[in-house]
Amino acid sequence: MNRLWVRLAVSFAVVIAVTVATVALLAGFMRGFVGVGSGMMMAPVFAILFGPLQTVNRPALPAGGAGIAALRGRLRDSALSPEGSLAHE
């Protein structure tokens, strides 16, 4: 009987991990095509899986990383950077 509970717990954890990965991937596609809305897609699913208190920061983590990556690209192309367009004039 104990082995059954272990198997159920492992399979439940796998289902949660696959669900989270799928929702995060779809939210990433949504952010890539539309530019916004990844948190709106992840928050309801994460609230069901993890509860509302743990859901508050989880959609912000990938969005923050994507924002930092986009900001680095914009700064590289801006006049604030040594490689920017105004530095060569």
Number of C-alpha atoms within 10 A of each C-alpha: 5 6 8 9 10 11 11 11 12 12 12 12 12 12 12 15 12 12 15 16 12 13 18 20 14 15 22 22 13 16 17 13 9 10 10 14 14 23 22 11 18 22 21 14 16 22 15 10 14 14 13 13 9 11 18 14 12 16 18 15 12 16 18 11 11 15 12 12 11 11 12 12 11 14 14 14 15 15 14 13 13 13 13 15 13 12 11 8 5
